[in-house]
Amino acid sequence: MAKKQKEETIQDGTLSQEDVVVKRTHQGIKYLHGVTPGGIPEWMQKPLSEHVRDGRKRFDYYTEIMESVTKNSDKYSEAAREREKIAKSYITADSQIKAYNAYQEELKRIVPNTSKGTNEKSLYNNMLVGGAQADAVGFDPDGKLKFGSVYGKGKDDVSILGLDDMLSTTTGSSPIITEPVGTKAQVWKMAEKTKLDSNAGKPFDADWTYTRVHNNLTEGGPQNIIGVAFADLAGDNQSKSFAKQYEDGLADPSYYIHPESGETIPPDSSWMKDPNNADILQKFLGKYITNIMKDVYGPTIDEETGLIKQSTSQLAQDLIKKYSK
């Protein structure tokens, strides 16, 4: 792969791997902000030219073979197949450039809505590719775009990313989690309806509420579930997300126990960023949002003491303010 020329190199060992990730991520976001996707990026022109020139040399080589042997020979057939592969690689390279531009356009659109639930490595990978921060870029023999990155001095501190692995920005191998706008709106509507039902004297149905929340989260998929966990559900830019409250310490200990295995779950929220844990997170969020709605509904009677239970959820109070204007 061809090496890229950068204004500033960060491979001199003065920065830690964590610093490299942070620095390149910021540089990639800055680059995306100013770029207008389209055509062949300047930094991609050299590796594309190298791919074309190399292909041309190999094409001529196989042409000479075909001209020196009989058409019904195995060598002729093999050389013809290799020439066809080269021609197809040019077509593939052209489609890869177009796919890159579309990917970069999509990335530029969603980055401003990136959720805190996005895994740092996933964002970093997207900035290496879409944010043009890779150390080397090249086209493989099939015409596929590859991006190389060095983030340390060790022999294993190198990553190779294929464009095809990055094209799905929100559900691919390095997904960017976005703010769950639809689910947040559903929570607001549910809070509004719950408060209206309370004022009208209608009973609160916790089972129905949980099922509705669970189904809504299912429809949104794993990435949306992660986004909900890290979102300000009140929409006032002040209320703590479920993930933040989880790290601060929730009063209910069941949130820290795996509902299926019974094993203890780490008290930090990093496990929530893994789509493989979305099913467990979905159950926790279903319970959490249902309890929020109970608080929105209003005071209830404590079965043990017979006394009125006051709302203890700050998020519920924020939602009540939102719908009591």
N, C-alpha and C positions, 0 to 999 in steps of 0.2 A: 504494500500500500504506500501511496505517496505521502510524505510528511507535509503537514501544513505549517506555514509560516505564521507565527503569532506575535502580537505586540509584546506579550509578556509570557515567559515560560515559567512553569511552576513544577519543574521536574528536578530542580537543583538540590533537593533534599532539605531545604530550609523550612518547608511547610509539612505539617503532619498530614496523614491521609484525610483526617476529618477537615482540616483547613482547605485541602485541595478540593474536596467535594463541595464545601461551602462556597469557595471562591469561584469555581467553575460554574456552579449553579447560578450564582448572582450574575456572572458574566454572560451566561446563556440567556437569562431573562432579559438582561439589558440589550443583548443583540436582537432578540426576538421583537422587542418593543420598537426597534428602529428599522427592521428589515421589511421589505415588501416582497413576499414570495412570488416566484415566477421565473421562467427561463432557466438558464444554467448558472448557478451561483459562481462567482469568480473563483472561489477556492476549490470548486469541483471541476473546473475546466482542465487543469493539469492532469489529474488522475483519469479523466475521461479521454484525453488525448493519448495518454499512455496505453489505455485499454484498446483504443482504436488502432494505434500504431502496432502494438503487439499482435493484435488480431490480424492485421494486414500482413505482417511478416509470416505468421503461421498459415494464413490463407494461401499466400504465394508458395509456401513450402509444400503444402498438400496439392496445390495445382500442378507443381512440377512433377510430383509423384504420379498424379493421374495422367499426365502427358507422357510419362516414361514407361507405363505398363499398359497391358491390354485391359479393355473395359470389363471383361468378364472375370478378372482376377480379384482375389481377396484384398490385395493392396489397394486396388482402385476403389473398391467398395468402402474400405475403411477410411481412405483419404476423403472420399466424397462425404461420408458421415461427419468427419471432423470439420470439413469446410462448412457443412450445414449448421453445425453447432456454433461455429464462429459467427455466421450470419444471424443466427437466432440470438446470440449474445448481444449483438448490436440493437436488435429490436427490444430485447429485455432491458438493456441499459437505458434506452429512450423511455420505456414505460416506467422505469425506476425513478428517473428524473422527474417525470410528471407526478408520480406517486409521492415523491419527496416534497414537491411544492404543495400538494394537497394536504399532506401530513403537517407540514410546517404552518400552513394557513390555519388548520384546525388547532394546532398547538398554541399558536398565537392567540386564538380566540378564547381558549379555555384557561390558559395560565392565570389570567387575572381572577378567575373564580376558583383557584386551587384551594382545596380544603386542607386543614391542618392534619387531616387523617391520611394524607398522601405519604407513602413511605419515602424517606429521604433518598434512598437509592434509586427509586423509580423516577423521581424528579430529576436526579442527577443524570440518569441515563438519557432521558428525553432532552436535557440541555446539551449533552455531548453530541447528540444527533441533530435534533431540530434547532438547537441553539448554537450549532457550529463550533463546539468546543473540543472536538476530538483531536488527538495528536496526529492521526493519520487517517486518510480516506482513500478507498480504492474500489475498483470493480473486480469481482472475482471472474474466473474464466467463463462463467455462465451469464455475466453481465449484471450480477446482483451487487448492490451497494453495501459496503462494509465499513465500519467505523472502529478505529482502534484508540485505546486510551491507556496511558500509563499513569498510575496514581501512587507509585511508591518505588523503592529501589529493589524490592524483591523480584525474583523471576516470575512469581505468580501474580504480581501486582499489575497485571495487564488484562484488559477486557476487550473483547471483540463483539461488536453489536451489529446485527444485520438490520437493514431498513425494514424488511418484512416483519421483523419481530416488534417493531415500534409503531406500525401504521395504525393500530387501534389504540388511540391515546387514552381511552378510559377503561378498556377491558382487555388490553393486550398483556404481554409479559411484564411490562413496566407501566402499569396503569396510573393515571393521574386522577385522584379523587376530587370531584368538584362539589361545590356547595349544593346540598339537596333541596333545591328551590321548591320542587313539587311537594316533597314530603313536609317541608316546613309549612307550606300553605295548608296542607291537610291537617297538620297539628293545630294551626291557628283556627281553622274552621271547626275542628272538633272541640276546641276550648270554648269557642263562641257558642256552639250548640249546647255544650255541657252546662254553661252558665245560664243560658236561656231555659233549659230543662229544669235547672235548680230553682230558678225564679218562678217557674210555672208549677212547681211542686211535683214534677215527674221524678220517679225513682232513678237512681244511678245503677246501671247494669255493668258491673266490672267485667264479667265474662264476655259480653258483647263488645265492649270497648277493646279488650285485649285482642280478641279475634280480628277486629277491624284493623287495629294497628299492625298486627302480625301479617295480615294479608297485604296491607299497603307496603310494608317493608319487603315482602316477598316479591311483589310486582316490580319494585325498584332494583332488585338484584344486590349482590354482595357489595359492589362499590358504593351504591347508594346507602346501604346499611352503615358502612364505615363513615360516610359523610355525615349521616345523622348523628352518630356517636360523638363527632367532633364539632357539631354545629351549635350555634346560639339559637335555640329553638324559639326563644321569645322574639328574636329579630330586633333587639334593641342595642346590639353591640356591647352589652354589659353583662348579660346573664351567662353563667358558666355552662359549658357543655357537659354532657354526661361523662365524657372522658376526663375532663378536668375535675369534676366532682368525684369521680372514681379514684383519681390519684390523690385528691385531698382527703379521701376517706368517707365512704358512705356508711350510714348507721346500720344498714341491713347487711349482715355478714354473708348472706346467701349470694351476693354479687361476686364474692371472692372464692366461690366454690363451683367447680365445673358441674353443671346440672346432670350430666350423664355419668361421668367417671367418679365424681366426688372428690377429685384432686383439688388442691389449693391452686388458685390462679394468681399470677404475679400482681402485685399492687400497682404497678405502673401500667400505662395504657398502650404500650408498644405492641402488645399482642393483638389489639383491636385493629391494627393496620394491615393485618394479614387476611386476605380474602378467604383463606382456608378456615378461619375462625368466625366467619360471618354468621353461621347458623347459631352459634352460642351467643354471639353479640346480639343477634336478632331477638332471642328469647329475653335477654336482659333488658333490651330497649322496649320490648313489648310490656314487660312488667313495670319498667321505669315510667313510661309515658302513661300507662294506665293509672299508676299512683298519682301522677301529676294531675290527671283529669279528676281523680277523687278529690284532690285538694281544691281544684277549680270549682268543683260542684259545691263545696262548702263544708262547714263543720258537721261531723258525724259523732255518734255516741260510742264511747269506748265500752265494749261489752264487759270488760272486767271491772271497771270503776263506775260505770254509769254516768260518767262525766262527759261533757262536750270536748271532743278532740279538735284542737285548733290546727289550722293549716301550718305545716312546717316547711313546705317547699318554697324556696325563694322564686324558682321558676314559675310556680303556680301563681304566686303573688304578682309576678311581672305580667303573666298572661291575663290575670284578672284585671289589672290596671289597663291593659291593652283593650279589653272588651267591656269596660265599665264607663267609657266616655259618653 
